[in-house]
Amino acid sequence: MKTTIATLVLALGAAAVPLVKRDDMIDDTTILNFALTLEHLENAFYSGALAKFNERNFEAAGLPSWARGRFAEIAAHEAAHVAFLTDTLGANATQACNYSFPYTDPKSFVGLSQALEGVGVSAYIGAAQFISNEDYLTAAASVLATEARHASWVASAINKYAGWSGALDVPLGLNQVYSLAATFITSCPSTNPSLPVKAFPTLTTTTTRYSPGKKITLVYTPATPVPAGTPLYAAFYTGLAVEYAPIVDSTVVIPMDLRGQVYTAVTTSNGTISDGNTVAGLLILLLEFDSHGKLMM
């Protein structure tokens, strides 16, 4: 793979801090506000990029002449998601935060778009288990379907990669999703409702070209020191499964069978990762493949 999302967020990762208070209550309002937090981020991401780059900028970057128009449609979808969730939550709705995104041109914007849309899909899948109201669950499924279409379109029509990672997509937990989102959040209104989430320590890699079967170097600083001699593992989220590989001298070998958008965390567990034994993460690896299943290096 030519690059990794880590190269885009490396400068921001060190500044990512928990911006919400801990709260053990997870109800429908909490989940809808969690979704709204993500939709605010996506809305700001697209509106900001479209305000910065015009159609000529997209064409100069080698993108199709119609690409910006489609991204404008996606931006309208994200704005509609924000409006829908805000209307549903009423006075309880969380407000937009301040954000910083590391794109510098249309190409880097498109690369980040693919990763963010994939995260959005995994966020909705993972949060579905907490929704008890059937109407809310149906609405969340409707948004999820649209986010999945966005992710597939950006990956295939624009980046010329596969529009999916496999037969099953990855569900991510609330803390895992927030850890990725917090990378782009610089501050939030103090009046925003508290959410039961926290950001794990940032995980990045210094390896810019990688593929299954090859080593990557992981960079992270645990929130609390890990006792000397404690074995550490990289957990790779793919579909509904998690694969584990030992970390040796801060390096790990990517399992041979991984494809698509894979999420990686550092953990002390070699079989059952949890929020409690997560040391750092998540890192997004994009292991793209062609229509014959061959990796695109």
C-alpha positions in Angstrom: 0.0 0.0 0.0 1.3 3.4 -1.0 0.4 5.3 2.2 -1.4 5.1 5.5 -3.9 7.4 7.2 -1.3 7.6 10.0 0.9 9.8 7.8 -2.0 12.3 7.6 -2.8 12.4 11.3 0.7 12.0 12.8 1.1 15.7 13.6 -2.3 15.9 15.2 -2.1 12.7 17.2 0.0 14.0 20.0 -2.5 16.8 20.6 -5.6 14.5 20.8 -7.0 14.5 24.3 -10.3 13.3 25.9 -12.8 16.1 25.3 -15.8 14.5 27.1 -16.5 13.4 30.6 -16.9 9.8 31.7 -20.4 8.6 32.2 -21.5 5.0 32.6 -25.1 5.6 31.2 -25.6 4.5 27.6 -29.1 5.1 26.4 -30.7 6.1 23.1 -30.1 9.8 23.7 -26.4 9.0 24.4 -26.0 7.0 21.2 -27.8 9.6 19.1 -25.5 12.3 20.4 -22.5 10.0 19.8 -23.7 9.7 16.2 -24.3 13.5 16.0 -20.7 14.1 17.2 -19.4 12.1 14.2 -21.8 13.7 11.8 -20.8 17.2 12.9 -17.2 16.1 12.2 -18.0 14.8 8.7 -20.1 17.8 7.9 -17.2 20.1 8.9 -14.7 18.0 6.9 -16.7 18.2 3.7 -17.9 21.7 3.9 -14.4 23.0 4.7 -12.7 21.1 1.9 -15.3 22.2 -0.7 -14.9 25.8 0.4 -11.1 25.5 0.0 -11.0 23.6 -3.3 -12.9 24.4 -6.5 -13.5 22.2 -9.6 -10.3 23.4 -11.2 -8.3 22.4 -8.1 -9.8 18.9 -8.4 -9.0 18.6 -12.1 -5.4 19.9 -11.5 -5.0 17.1 -8.9 -5.8 14.5 -11.6 -9.4 13.9 -10.4 -12.4 13.5 -12.7 -14.1 16.8 -13.6 -17.3 15.5 -12.0 -15.7 14.5 -8.7 -16.2 17.7 -6.8 -19.9 17.7 -7.7 -20.3 14.2 -6.2 -18.5 15.3 -3.0 -20.8 18.2 -2.8 -23.7 15.7 -2.8 -22.0 13.8 0.0 -21.6 17.1 1.9 -25.3 17.7 1.5 -26.0 14.2 2.9 -23.8 14.9 6.0 -25.5 18.2 6.6 -28.9 16.4 6.3 -27.7 13.8 8.9 -26.8 16.6 11.3 -30.1 18.3 10.8 -32.0 15.1 11.3 -30.2 14.1 14.5 -30.4 17.6 15.9 -34.1 17.7 15.3 -34.6 14.3 16.9 -32.6 15.2 20.0 -34.0 18.7 20.4 -32.6 20.6 23.3 -30.3 17.6 24.2 -28.4 17.8 20.9 -24.7 18.2 21.0 -23.1 21.1 19.1 -20.3 21.1 16.6 -16.7 21.3 17.9 -13.7 22.9 16.4 -11.7 20.7 14.1 -8.4 20.5 12.3 -8.0 18.2 9.2 -4.6 17.4 7.7 -5.5 17.5 4.0 -3.4 19.9 1.9 -4.9 19.3 -1.6 -7.8 17.5 -3.2 -5.8 14.2 -3.4 -5.1 14.1 0.4 -8.7 15.2 1.0 -10.0 12.2 -1.0 -7.7 9.8 0.8 -8.9 11.0 4.2 -12.5 10.9 2.9 -12.2 7.2 2.2 -10.9 6.4 5.6 -13.4 8.6 7.5 -16.4 7.1 5.6 -15.2 3.7 6.5 -14.9 4.7 10.2 -18.5 6.1 10.0 -19.8 2.7 8.7 -18.0 0.8 11.5 -19.3 3.3 14.1 -22.9 2.8 13.2 -22.5 -1.0 13.1 -20.9 -1.0 16.5 -23.4 1.4 18.1 -26.5 -0.4 16.9 -26.4 -2.9 19.8 -27.1 0.0 22.2 -30.3 1.3 20.5 -33.5 0.2 22.1 -36.0 2.4 20.3 -37.1 0.6 17.1 -37.7 3.9 15.2 -34.2 5.2 16.1 -32.7 1.8 15.1 -34.4 2.0 11.7 -33.2 5.6 11.2 -29.6 4.6 12.2 -29.8 1.8 9.6 -30.9 4.3 7.0 -27.9 6.6 7.7 -25.5 3.6 7.9 -26.6 2.5 4.4 -25.9 6.0 3.0 -22.5 6.1 4.7 -21.6 2.7 3.3 -22.5 4.0 -0.2 -20.2 7.0 0.3 -17.3 4.8 1.4 -17.8 2.4 -1.5 -18.0 5.2 -4.0 -14.9 7.1 -2.8 -12.9 3.9 -2.8 -13.9 2.6 -6.2 -15.0 5.4 -8.4 -12.4 7.9 -7.3 -9.5 6.0 -5.8 -9.9 3.0 -8.1 -9.8 0.5 -5.3 -12.3 -2.2 -4.3 -15.5 -0.7 -2.9 -15.5 -3.1 0.1 -13.0 -4.9 2.4 -14.8 -8.2 2.2 -18.2 -9.9 2.8 -18.5 -8.5 6.3 -17.7 -5.0 7.6 -16.0 -4.2 10.9 -18.1 -3.1 14.0 -16.1 -0.7 16.2 -16.7 0.2 19.9 -17.5 3.6 21.1 -14.0 4.3 22.5 -12.4 3.0 19.4 -14.4 5.3 17.2 -13.9 8.2 19.4 -10.1 7.6 19.5 -10.1 8.1 15.8 -12.4 11.1 15.8 -10.6 12.9 18.7 -7.5 13.1 16.4 -9.3 15.8 14.5 -11.1 17.6 17.4 -9.3 20.6 18.9 -12.0 21.8 21.3 -15.7 21.5 22.0 -18.4 23.7 23.7 -18.4 23.2 27.4 -22.2 23.0 27.3 -22.1 19.8 25.2 -23.7 16.8 26.9 -21.2 14.4 28.3 -20.6 11.1 26.5 -19.3 7.8 28.0 -16.2 7.7 25.8 -12.5 8.3 26.1 -9.7 8.4 23.6 -7.0 5.8 23.7 -3.4 6.8 23.3 -2.6 7.5 19.7 -1.1 4.7 17.6 0.8 5.6 14.4 3.4 4.0 12.2 6.6 5.2 10.6 6.2 2.7 7.8 4.8 4.4 4.7 4.8 1.4 2.4 3.4 -1.8 3.8 1.6 -5.0 2.8 0.4 -8.3 4.4 3.4 -10.4 5.5 5.6 -7.4 6.0 6.7 -5.7 9.2 5.5 -2.3 10.2 7.0 -0.1 13.0 4.4 1.0 15.6 4.7 4.3 17.5 2.7 4.9 20.7 3.0 6.1 24.3 0.9 4.2 26.8 -1.3 6.2 29.2 0.2 4.3 32.0 3.6 2.5 31.8 3.3 -1.2 30.8 5.4 -3.4 33.2 8.7 -4.5 31.8 8.4 -8.0 30.2 4.7 -7.8 29.5 4.0 -9.3 26.1 2.3 -6.9 23.7 0.2 -7.8 20.6 -1.3 -6.0 17.7 -5.0 -6.7 17.2 -6.2 -6.4 13.6 -9.9 -5.8 13.2 -11.2 -7.4 9.9 -14.8 -8.2 9.2 -16.3 -9.7 12.4 -13.0 -11.2 13.4 -9.9 -10.0 15.2 -6.4 -11.4 14.4 -3.5 -11.1 16.7 0.3 -10.9 16.1 3.1 -10.4 18.6 4.9 -7.0 18.8 8.7 -7.4 19.0 10.9 -4.3 19.4 7.9 -2.1 18.4 7.4 -4.0 15.1 4.7 -6.4 14.0 4.1 -8.5 10.9 0.8 -7.8 9.2 -1.1 -11.1 8.8 -1.1 -12.5 5.3 -4.8 -12.8 4.8 -5.8 -9.2 5.6 -7.4 -7.0 2.9 -9.2 -3.7 2.7 -9.6 -1.1 5.6 -8.2 -2.8 8.7 -8.1 -1.3 12.2 -5.2 -2.0 14.5 -4.7 -1.6 18.2 -2.0 -2.5 20.7 -3.1 -4.8 23.5 -1.8 -7.0 26.3 -4.2 -9.7 25.2 -3.5 -12.5 22.7 -7.1 -13.4 22.1 -9.7 -11.2 23.8 -9.1 -7.5 23.3 -11.2 -5.1 25.4 -11.1 -1.4 26.4 -9.4 -2.5 29.6 -6.4 -4.1 28.0 -6.0 -1.7 25.0 -2.7 0.1 25.2 -3.1 2.3 22.1 -5.1 2.7 18.9 -6.6 2.7 16.5 -4.4 2.8 13.4 -6.0 2.5 10.0 -4.2 0.3 7.5 -5.5 0.4 3.9 -4.6 -2.9 2.2 -6.1 -2.3 -1.3 -6.7 -5.1 -3.8 -7.8 -5.3 -7.4 -10.7 -7.2 -9.0 -8.6 -10.4 -9.0 -7.9 -10.1 -5.3 -4.3 -9.1 -6.0 -2.8 -6.5 -3.6 -2.2 -3.0 -5.1 1.2 -2.0 -3.8 
